C-alpha cells in the first residue's frame, strides 16, 4: 500500500494591500512512484477542507482549527 506524508511549512507574506499568509503544502507518496508535489495554500483553504471533512464525516473526530491571527500574523 502506498502511504502519503503531508507537511505544511514555510509561511510567507503575500502582497502588501490585503496581504495574507500562504503556506507550502508538500505531499509525498512513500510507496510506488514516490512522486512529490508542492502547492501553496491560504488559511481559508485549510478552513474549507476542515469544514468539508466534518460535513462528509460526521462520525469522525476532527481536531479543531487553530484560531486565525488577527494581529501579528506577519511577525516571525
N, C-alpha and C positions, 0 to 999 in steps of 0.2 A: 504494500500500500504506500502511496505517496503521502508525505507529510508536508505541511506548509508552515513556514516560520514567517511571522509578520512583525516588523519593527516600525515604530513611529519615532522619528528623531528630527534633529536639525530645524528647530523652529526659526523662521525667517520673517522679518517685517517686509511686507509687500506694499508698495505705493507710499504716497505722502498724505494727500487729502483722501479721507475714507480708508486709511491704511488698515491692514489686517495682518494676522499672523498665519503663515502657511507652514505645514509640516510635511516632511518627506515620509511617505509610507512605502516601505520596501517589502515585497513578498517574494519568498524563495521556496521553490519546491525541493525538498531534500530527498526525493526519490525519483526515479525515472529520468527525465531530461535535465533536472537541476536548473531549469530556467529561473531567472530572477527579473523582477520588474519593479521600477520605482515610479511613483506618481506623487503629485503634490496636492494636498487637501487642506481645507479650512476647518475650523471648529464646527461650523454649521454642517459640513459634510458628515462629521462624526456624530453629531446630534441626530441628523436624519437617519443614519444607519442604526443608531441606538433605538430610536423610535420604531423603525421598521422591524427590528429584531423582536422588540417587545410586542408589537402588534401581531406578528405572524407566529410567535412562540409564547403564548400567554402562560404556559406551564413552566417555562424555564426561568430561573433566577438570573437576571442580567444585572450586573453591578451598575450603580448609578453613575452618571457622567460627572466629571469634576465641574465645579462651578465656572462659568465664564468670567474671566477677569474684566472688571470694569475700569480699573486703574492699574497702571504699572505693567500692562501686558507687553510693552515693548522693552522693558528692562531686562538685562541679562539675569 
